[in-house]
Amino acid sequence: MQLDFDRPDYEFVLRAADGASALVNEQALGRSFVIAPDQLLQDWPASDAKSLTPADLEPVLALQPEVVLLGTGNRQVFPPPSVMAACLSRGIGIEVMANAAAARTFHVLAGEGRKVVAAMILE
């Protein structure tokens, strides 16, 4: 899925994403990553939503988001309850969705100036 829009007010733009790859600015990514409007963490070691642990979220939560978008590949796959609790117990919202939906949502929330972080699992 390709996103087209005007020049944003933030540094890192998630232009496209599916289950296997993503385009951040003009850089193609083929491994899981974490993106905030002002930071990009490449090579996030997550490979499967069902096997995530709260420890896997440490680099995500270190960015101090208001909301985490967990992109789980081509389809929505919920992580274990302990992963959801790691966010919710800190007052951080978490939304689980397919990567294409996470990319669209990231664009909208970042454009609103929200403190959003997308953790994208690439298969």
TISE-731234 format. One record per atom (N, C-alpha, C, O): atom name; x, y, z. Coordinates in nm, 4 decimals. Layout:
 at        X        Y        Z
 CA        X        Y        Z
...
This chain:
 at        X        Y        Z
  N   0.0839  -0.1176   0.0000
 CA   0.0000   0.0000   0.0000
  C   0.0881   0.1234   0.0000
  O   0.1751   0.1367   0.0861
  N   0.0680   0.2124  -0.0928
 CA   0.1450   0.3359  -0.1060
  C   0.0630   0.4520  -0.0514
  O  -0.0549   0.4659  -0.0841
  N   0.1254   0.5357   0.0319
 CA   0.0591   0.6546   0.0841
  C   0.1139   0.7764   0.0117
  O   0.2354   0.7892  -0.0032
  N   0.0279   0.8653  -0.0332
 CA   0.0682   0.9889  -0.0982
  C   0.0124   1.1049  -0.0184
  O  -0.1043   1.1046   0.0207
  N   0.0985   1.2063   0.0059
 CA   0.0538   1.3206   0.0826
  C   0.1556   1.4333   0.0703
  O   0.2639   1.4157   0.0144
  N   0.1188   1.5486   0.1234
 CA   0.2085   1.6639   0.1225
  C   0.3246   1.6416   0.2178
  O   0.3248   1.5477   0.2974
  N   0.4220   1.7287   0.2084
 CA   0.5405   1.7209   0.2940
  C   0.4991   1.7352   0.4412
  O   0.4334   1.8332   0.4766
  N   0.5353   1.6412   0.5261
 CA   0.4966   1.6474   0.6676
  C   0.5890   1.7391   0.7481
  O   0.6936   1.7830   0.7002
  N   0.5473   1.7661   0.8704
 CA   0.6250   1.8496   0.9622
  C   0.7162   1.7669   1.0512
  O   0.7710   1.8198   1.1479
  N   0.7339   1.6405   1.0220
 CA   0.8178   1.5548   1.1053
  C   0.9219   1.4850   1.0186
  O   0.9102   1.4816   0.8961
  N   1.0244   1.4290   1.0843
 CA   1.1430   1.3792   1.0145
  C   1.1241   1.2457   0.9427
  O   1.1676   1.2306   0.8285
  N   1.0595   1.1481   1.0084
 CA   1.0480   1.0146   0.9500
  C   0.9049   0.9877   0.9056
  O   0.8107   0.9938   0.9846
  N   0.8917   0.9577   0.7766
 CA   0.7617   0.9361   0.7155
  C   0.7504   0.7887   0.6761
  O   0.8327   0.7371   0.6004
  N   0.6498   0.7235   0.7273
 CA   0.6210   0.5846   0.6915
  C   0.5333   0.5880   0.5667
  O   0.4113   0.6009   0.5761
  N   0.5962   0.5762   0.4501
 CA   0.5272   0.5956   0.3226
  C   0.4456   0.4752   0.2781
  O   0.3425   0.4913   0.2128
  N   0.4904   0.3547   0.3125
 CA   0.4196   0.2339   0.2708
  C   0.4605   0.1193   0.3608
  O   0.5709   0.1186   0.4153
  N   0.3715   0.0221   0.3766
 CA   0.4045  -0.0959   0.4562
  C   0.3107  -0.2099   0.4199
  O   0.1924  -0.1897   0.3923
  N   0.3660  -0.3287   0.4206
 CA   0.2871  -0.4504   0.4097
  C   0.3520  -0.5521   0.5030
  O   0.4286  -0.5132   0.5912
  N   0.3245  -0.6777   0.4866
 CA   0.3767  -0.7779   0.5782
  C   0.5246  -0.8074   0.5628
  O   0.5866  -0.8607   0.6549
  N   0.5829  -0.7738   0.4477
 CA   0.7223  -0.8107   0.4203
  C   0.8182  -0.6934   0.4117
  O   0.9388  -0.7121   0.4277
  N   0.7684  -0.5729   0.3868
 CA   0.8586  -0.4597   0.3687
  C   0.7885  -0.3297   0.4034
  O   0.6668  -0.3245   0.4215
  N   0.8693  -0.2246   0.4119
 CA   0.8157  -0.0915   0.4388
  C   0.9057   0.0108   0.3718
  O   1.0215  -0.0173   0.3410
  N   0.8517   0.1290   0.3499
 CA   0.9264   0.2394   0.2941
  C   0.9192   0.3553   0.3924
  O   0.8122   0.4109   0.4172
  N   1.0354   0.3912   0.4483
 CA   1.0446   0.5030   0.5409
  C   1.1275   0.6099   0.4713
  O   1.2425   0.5867   0.4338
  N   1.0672   0.7280   0.4545
 CA   1.1249   0.8317   0.3688
  C   1.1509   0.7672   0.2332
  O   1.0553   0.7274   0.1667
  N   1.2742   0.7553   0.1902
 CA   1.3039   0.6878   0.0631
  C   1.3804   0.5578   0.0856
  O   1.4363   0.5019  -0.0087
  N   1.3834   0.5090   0.2101
 CA   1.4601   0.3895   0.2455
  C   1.3689   0.2671   0.2578
  O   1.2727   0.2678   0.3347
  N   1.4001   0.1629   0.1817
 CA   1.3256   0.0369   0.1897
  C   1.3769  -0.0435   0.3093
  O   1.4976  -0.0594   0.3278
  N   1.2842  -0.0933   0.3893
 CA   1.3182  -0.1747   0.5059
  C   1.2621  -0.3147   0.4878
  O   1.1496  -0.3316   0.4407
  N   1.3405  -0.4149   0.5251
 CA   1.2975  -0.5536   0.5141
  C   1.3016  -0.6285   0.6454
  O   1.2796  -0.7496   0.6495
  N   1.3298  -0.5562   0.7536
 CA   1.3319  -0.6165   0.8873
  C   1.2442  -0.5340   0.9794
  O   1.2222  -0.4152   0.9554
  N   1.1946  -0.5964   1.0840
 CA   1.1083  -0.5270   1.1801
  C   1.1774  -0.4005   1.2310
  O   1.2997  -0.3958   1.2439
  N   1.0968  -0.2981   1.2596
 CA   1.1517  -0.1693   1.3015
  C   1.0526  -0.0951   1.3900
  O   0.9360  -0.1329   1.4017
  N   1.1020   0.0111   1.4517
 CA   1.0210   0.0981   1.5356
  C   1.0376   0.2394   1.4812
  O   1.1493   0.2831   1.4536
  N   0.9272   0.3100   1.4659
 CA   0.9327   0.4459   1.4112
  C   0.8490   0.5406   1.4956
  O   0.7372   0.5092   1.5362
  N   0.9064   0.6566   1.5204
 CA   0.8376   0.7699   1.5807
  C   0.8551   0.8851   1.4821
  O   0.9394   0.8759   1.3929
  N   0.7796   0.9911   1.4948
 CA   0.7961   1.1009   1.4000
  C   0.9393   1.1561   1.3929
  O   0.9804   1.2091   1.2896
  N   1.0141   1.1436   1.5021
 CA   1.1492   1.1993   1.5047
  C   1.2604   1.0950   1.5212
  O   1.3766   1.1321   1.5375
  N   1.2272   0.9654   1.5173
 CA   1.3282   0.8607   1.5350
  C   1.2921   0.7356   1.4565
  O   1.1749   0.7032   1.4372
  N   1.3960   0.6663   1.4119
 CA   1.3786   0.5380   1.3446
  C   1.4769   0.4392   1.4051
  O   1.5980   0.4609   1.4010
  N   1.4249   0.3304   1.4613
 CA   1.5078   0.2236   1.5170
  C   1.4948   0.1039   1.4242
  O   1.3917   0.0367   1.4218
  N   1.5992   0.0781   1.3484
 CA   1.5970  -0.0330   1.2546
  C   1.6351  -0.1630   1.3239
  O   1.6948  -0.1623   1.4315
  N   1.6000  -0.2730   1.2614
 CA   1.6354  -0.4069   1.3094
  C   1.5842  -0.4359   1.4507
  O   1.6575  -0.4883   1.5345
  N   1.4581  -0.4016   1.4759
 CA   1.3923  -0.4419   1.6005
  C   1.3816  -0.5942   1.5947
  O   1.3336  -0.6468   1.4944
  N   1.4240  -0.6666   1.6973
 CA   1.4331  -0.8127   1.6872
  C   1.3003  -0.8888   1.6852
  O   1.3022  -1.0116   1.6762
  N   1.1879  -0.8231   1.6930
 CA   1.0590  -0.8924   1.6929
  C   1.0331  -0.9567   1.5571
  O   1.0598  -0.8969   1.4529
  N   0.9807  -1.0794   1.5593
 CA   0.9525  -1.1482   1.4336
  C   0.8124  -1.2081   1.4278
  O   0.7684  -1.2526   1.3219
  N   0.7422  -1.2095   1.5409
 CA   0.6106  -1.2725   1.5459
  C   0.5325  -1.2145   1.6634
  O   0.5814  -1.2166   1.7764
  N   0.4131  -1.1630   1.6391
 CA   0.3342  -1.1007   1.7452
  C   0.3006  -1.1976   1.8572
  O   0.2992  -1.1589   1.9741
  N   0.2737  -1.3222   1.8236
 CA   0.2345  -1.4193   1.9256
  C   0.3460  -1.4518   2.0237
  O   0.3190  -1.4975   2.1347
  N   0.4733  -1.4287   1.9837
 CA   0.5853  -1.4609   2.0724
  C   0.6468  -1.3367   2.1368
  O   0.7515  -1.3465   2.2008
  N   0.5838  -1.2205   2.1211
 CA   0.6364  -1.0994   2.1856
  C   0.6319  -1.1114   2.3368
  O   0.5453  -1.1783   2.3932
  N   0.7265  -1.0457   2.4007
 CA   0.7292  -1.0364   2.5468
  C   0.7328  -0.8891   2.5859
  O   0.7650  -0.8042   2.5028
  N   0.7005  -0.8575   2.7108
 CA   0.7125  -0.7179   2.7541
  C   0.8538  -0.6627   2.7328
  O   0.8689  -0.5441   2.7036
  N   0.9560  -0.7448   2.7466
 CA   1.0939  -0.6988   2.7245
  C   1.1148  -0.6526   2.5804
  O   1.1952  -0.5627   2.5557
  N   1.0441  -0.7123   2.4859
 CA   1.0555  -0.6715   2.3456
  C   1.0070  -0.5280   2.3239
  O   1.0463  -0.4623   2.2275
  N   0.9218  -0.4805   2.4141
 CA   0.8677  -0.3452   2.4014
  C   0.9574  -0.2382   2.4620
  O   0.9273  -0.1195   2.4490
  N   1.0667  -0.2763   2.5281
 CA   1.1515  -0.1767   2.5937
  C   1.1963  -0.0643   2.5006
  O   1.1854   0.0523   2.5384
  N   1.2468  -0.0945   2.3793
 CA   1.2866   0.0172   2.2927
  C   1.1681   0.1023   2.2472
  O   1.1841   0.2210   2.2187
  N   1.0519   0.0432   2.2405
 CA   0.9304   0.1159   2.2019
  C   0.8905   0.2110   2.3140
  O   0.8661   0.3293   2.2900
  N   0.8839   0.1594   2.4355
 CA   0.8408   0.2396   2.5500
  C   0.9436   0.3450   2.5879
  O   0.9081   0.4472   2.6467
  N   1.0710   0.3220   2.5553
 CA   1.1761   0.4205   2.5835
  C   1.1531   0.5508   2.5068
  O   1.2057   0.6552   2.5454
  N   1.0760   0.5459   2.4000
 CA   1.0447   0.6653   2.3209
  C   0.9322   0.7477   2.3827
  O   0.8969   0.8533   2.3302
  N   0.8764   0.7011   2.4922
 CA   0.7725   0.7695   2.5698
  C   0.6510   0.8102   2.4855
  O   0.6151   0.9278   2.4792
  N   0.5886   0.7114   2.4212
 CA   0.4718   0.7442   2.3381
  C   0.3448   0.7626   2.4211
  O   0.3358   0.7188   2.5358
  N   0.2476   0.8286   2.3595
 CA   0.1114   0.8318   2.4122
  C   0.0373   0.7069   2.3675
  O  -0.0452   0.6511   2.4399
  N   0.0696   0.6650   2.2455
 CA   0.0039   0.5487   2.1872
  C   0.1049   0.4692   2.1048
  O   0.1892   0.5255   2.0350
  N   0.0939   0.3371   2.1148
 CA   0.1766   0.2450   2.0374
  C   0.0874   0.1785   1.9339
  O  -0.0197   0.1266   1.9658
  N   0.1333   0.1809   1.8098
 CA   0.0669   0.1070   1.7030
  C   0.1520  -0.0163   1.6777
  O   0.2669  -0.0049   1.6352
  N   0.0968  -0.1327   1.7033
 CA   0.1692  -0.2573   1.6808
  C   0.1235  -0.3151   1.5481
  O   0.0131  -0.3685   1.5371
  N   0.2098  -0.3040   1.4467
 CA   0.1822  -0.3613   1.3158
  C   0.2286  -0.5056   1.3153
  O   0.3454  -0.5336   1.3419
  N   0.1378  -0.5976   1.2851
 CA   0.1672  -0.7412   1.3025
  C   0.1790  -0.8173   1.1710
  O   0.1588  -0.9387   1.1683
  N   0.2111  -0.7482   1.0624
 CA   0.2279  -0.8163   0.9341
  C   0.1104  -0.7921   0.8419
  O   0.0478  -0.6862   0.8462
  N   0.0803  -0.8901   0.7586
 CA  -0.0298  -0.8768   0.6620
  C  -0.1671  -0.8821   0.7268
  O  -0.2660  -0.8386   0.6678
  N  -0.1730  -0.9351   0.8473
 CA  -0.3028  -0.9428   0.9151
  C  -0.2860  -0.9119   1.0633
  O  -0.1756  -0.9177   1.1173
  N  -0.3954  -0.8795   1.1270
 CA  -0.3948  -0.8475   1.2685
  C  -0.3771  -0.9751   1.3504
  O  -0.4528  -1.0709   1.3353
  N  -0.2761  -0.9749   1.4374
 CA  -0.2481  -1.0873   1.5266
  C  -0.2218  -1.0293   1.6650
  O  -0.1287  -0.9507   1.6825
  N  -0.3024  -1.0672   1.7627
 CA  -0.2856  -1.0106   1.8956
  C  -0.1697  -1.0761   1.9695
  O  -0.1527  -1.1979   1.9640
  N  -0.0892  -0.9941   2.0392
 CA   0.0208  -1.0473   2.1199
  C  -0.0342  -1.1015   2.2513
  O  -0.1531  -1.0860   2.2794
  N   0.0507  -1.1648   2.3322
 CA   0.0064  -1.2126   2.4631
  C  -0.0450  -1.0973   2.5504
  O  -0.0020  -0.9831   2.5338
  N  -0.1356  -1.1265   2.6420
 CA  -0.1900  -1.0214   2.7302
  C  -0.0825  -0.9441   2.8063
  O  -0.1009  -0.8257   2.8344
  N   0.0282  -1.0080   2.8399
 CA   0.1336  -0.9385   2.9147
  C   0.1945  -0.8239   2.8337
  O   0.2400  -0.7251   2.8915
  N   0.1959  -0.8358   2.7027
 CA   0.2477  -0.7290   2.6164
  C   0.1512  -0.6104   2.6185
  O   0.1932  -0.4952   2.6299
  N   0.0233  -0.6398   2.6074
 CA  -0.0772  -0.5335   2.6146
  C  -0.0703  -0.4648   2.7515
  O  -0.0788  -0.3423   2.7598
  N  -0.0551  -0.5425   2.8573
 CA  -0.0492  -0.4882   2.9930
  C   0.0745  -0.4017   3.0141
  O   0.0698  -0.3066   3.0921
  N   0.1848  -0.4324   2.9467
 CA   0.3070  -0.3531   2.9608
  C   0.2828  -0.2084   2.9195
  O   0.3416  -0.1169   2.9771
  N   0.1974  -0.1873   2.8211
 CA   0.1617  -0.0516   2.7796
  C   0.0529   0.0064   2.8687
  O   0.0674   0.1158   2.9233
  N  -0.0547  -0.0670   2.8827
 CA  -0.1715  -0.0148   2.9528
  C  -0.1420   0.0185   3.0988
  O  -0.1979   0.1143   3.1522
  N  -0.0555  -0.0583   3.1640
 CA  -0.0224  -0.0313   3.3041
  C   0.0574   0.0981   3.3202
  O   0.0666   0.1517   3.4306
  N   0.1147   0.1484   3.2120
 CA   0.1887   0.2753   3.2122
  C   0.1034   0.3912   3.1591
  O   0.1520   0.5035   3.1454
  N  -0.0228   0.3635   3.1296
 CA  -0.1100   0.4666   3.0765
  C  -0.0857   0.4967   2.9289
  O  -0.1216   0.6038   2.8799
  N  -0.0243   0.4009   2.8579
 CA   0.0048   0.4156   2.7159
  C  -0.0946   0.3305   2.6381
  O  -0.1085   0.2110   2.6641
  N  -0.1629   0.3913   2.5438
 CA  -0.2566   0.3175   2.4604
  C  -0.1818   0.2270   2.3644
  O  -0.0704   0.2588   2.3227
  N  -0.2418   0.1151   2.3291
 CA  -0.1830   0.0258   2.2297
  C  -0.2924  -0.0220   2.1371
  O  -0.3986  -0.0658   2.1813
  N  -0.2653  -0.0132   2.0086
 CA  -0.3571  -0.0597   1.9054
  C  -0.2836  -0.1635   1.8213
  O  -0.1708  -0.1404   1.7779
  N  -0.3474  -0.2770   1.7988
 CA  -0.2883  -0.3857   1.7202
  C  -0.3597  -0.3919   1.5865
  O  -0.4826  -0.3975   1.5811
  N  -0.2818  -0.3909   1.4775
 CA  -0.3428  -0.3909   1.3448
  C  -0.2451  -0.4434   1.2412
  O  -0.1260  -0.4575   1.2689
  N  -0.2947  -0.4718   1.1233
 CA  -0.2081  -0.5102   1.0120
  C  -0.1182  -0.3913   0.9770
  O  -0.1517  -0.2764   1.0061
  N  -0.0036  -0.4202   0.9142
 CA   0.0944  -0.3156   0.8853
  C   0.0398  -0.2023   0.7990
  O   0.0695  -0.0857   0.8251
  N  -0.0387  -0.2341   0.6973
 CA  -0.0926  -0.1284   0.6116
  C  -0.1791  -0.0322   0.6921
  O  -0.1692   0.0892   0.6742
  N  -0.2625  -0.0840   0.7794
 CA  -0.3473   0.0000   0.8641
  C  -0.2629   0.0786   0.9641
  O  -0.2922   0.1949   0.9917
  N  -0.1589   0.0167   1.0184
 CA  -0.0708   0.0855   1.1119
  C   0.0001   0.2020   1.0436
  O   0.0172   0.3079   1.1040
  N   0.0417   0.1835   0.9177
 CA   0.1076   0.2911   0.8432
  C   0.0128   0.4096   0.8228
  O   0.0521   0.5247   0.8418
  N  -0.1097   0.3817   0.7850
 CA  -0.2083   0.4893   0.7652
  C  -0.2355   0.5624   0.8956
  O  -0.2409   0.6853   0.8983
  N  -0.2526   0.4871   1.0037
 CA  -0.2825   0.5464   1.1334
  C  -0.1650   0.6280   1.1845
  O  -0.1839   0.7355   1.2414
  N  -0.0427   0.5772   1.1644
 CA   0.0767   0.6514   1.2044
  C   0.0796   0.7869   1.1354
  O   0.1057   0.8891   1.1989
  N   0.0531   0.7876   1.0064
 CA   0.0548   0.9119   0.9293
  C  -0.0457   1.0133   0.9857
  O  -0.0128   1.1309   1.0015
  N  -0.1651   0.9690   1.0152
 CA  -0.2690   1.0585   1.0684
  C  -0.2287   1.1120   1.2053
  O  -0.2345   1.2328   1.2283
  N  -0.1880   1.0240   1.2967
 CA  -0.1551   1.0672   1.4326
  C  -0.0299   1.1548   1.4362
  O  -0.0262   1.2538   1.5092
  N   0.0718   1.1199   1.3588
 CA   0.1926   1.2026   1.3529
  C   0.1593   1.3404   1.2966
  O   0.2117   1.4415   1.3432
  N   0.0720   1.3437   1.1964
 CA   0.0306   1.4704   1.1376
  C  -0.0453   1.5590   1.2348
  O  -0.0461   1.6813   1.2202
  N  -0.1088   1.4983   1.3333
 CA  -0.1797   1.5730   1.4377
  C  -0.0856   1.6161   1.5494
  O  -0.1280   1.6837   1.6431
  N   0.0424   1.5775   1.5405
 CA   0.1384   1.6130   1.6447
  C   0.1343   1.5223   1.7661
  O   0.1889   1.5569   1.8708
  N   0.0713   1.4082   1.7541
 CA   0.0610   1.3140   1.8663
  C   0.1938   1.2422   1.8888
  O   0.2731   1.2267   1.7959
  N   0.2176   1.1989   2.0117
 CA   0.3375   1.1215   2.0450
  C   0.3084   0.9744   2.0154
  O   0.2752   0.8969   2.1051
  N   0.3213   0.9382   1.8893
 CA   0.2880   0.8044   1.8425
  C   0.4158   0.7300   1.8064
  O   0.5108   0.7883   1.7540
  N   0.4165   0.6020   1.8350
 CA   0.5262   0.5137   1.7948
  C   0.4632   0.3912   1.7285
  O   0.3697   0.3317   1.7820
  N   0.5148   0.3551   1.6129
 CA   0.4696   0.2334   1.5451
  C   0.5799   0.1297   1.5551
  O   0.6942   0.1553   1.5172
  N   0.5455   0.0137   1.6059
 CA   0.6362  -0.1009   1.6126
  C   0.5880  -0.1978   1.5062
  O   0.4816  -0.2583   1.5192
  N   0.6670  -0.2118   1.4014
 CA   0.6233  -0.2856   1.2827
  C   0.6972  -0.4177   1.2694
  O   0.8197  -0.4205   1.2575
  N   0.6222  -0.5268   1.2716
 CA   0.6805  -0.6602   1.2539
  C   0.6738  -0.6950   1.1060
  O   0.5662  -0.6990   1.0462
  N   0.7907  -0.7202   1.0481
 CA   0.7976  -0.7631   0.9086
  C   0.8290  -0.9118   0.9055
  O   0.9181  -0.9591   0.9761
  N   0.7553  -0.9844   0.8235
 CA   0.7661  -1.1296   0.8195
  C   0.8801  -1.1744   0.7297
  O   0.9035  -1.2943   0.7148
